[in-house]
Amino acid sequence: MADLNAVLTRLNDRLLRLEGELFVLRSLARATLTAGDDHAARMRKLVEAAKVALDDEAKRPLDKPTRKYVDAATALVEELLVEPTPARPLFTVIDGGRRD
């Protein structure tokens, strides 16, 4: 039983590490996509290509774990392809104070 606990602990550690890496990669991809330069255009093409590949993969007969993986990856790619709403300013300067 100790061996099973060790294996489960290692798998859990790997999953947590992968989840953290995915968060970082998603943040980097989002920052690149919103940069508005040629890198953003290149990144958008890469993400769109990933979407096409995932759509093709989803049409194939897949086992349940692989289906869940493909669905999660598709959701991530679709999230990246959505144009972000522009952020509102953190504060507003009111022009109405003292004038010298």
Phi, psi and omega in degrees: 000329179295324178296319179296318178296322179295318179296315180296322178296316178296318178297318178297318178298318178296317179297318178296320178295317178296321178296319177295319178295321178297320178299316180295314180296320178295319178296317178295319179296318179296317179296320179292319181295330182265006183290329178079022179238193182292335175294324179295318179296318179295317179295320179299318178297320178295318181292321177295323176295321177296322179297316179298316180297319179292323177297319177296318180295324182292337180283340181281155174288123184236153173285168188300312180298319179294321178300316179297320179296314180296319179296319179294318179294321177297318178298320179296315181295318179296323177297320180291329183281344178288129178294126180289148176285140180297140181287143175281154177297149180288334179211160180240131177272122180263122180271091181193017180275198178292145175242132179262000000 
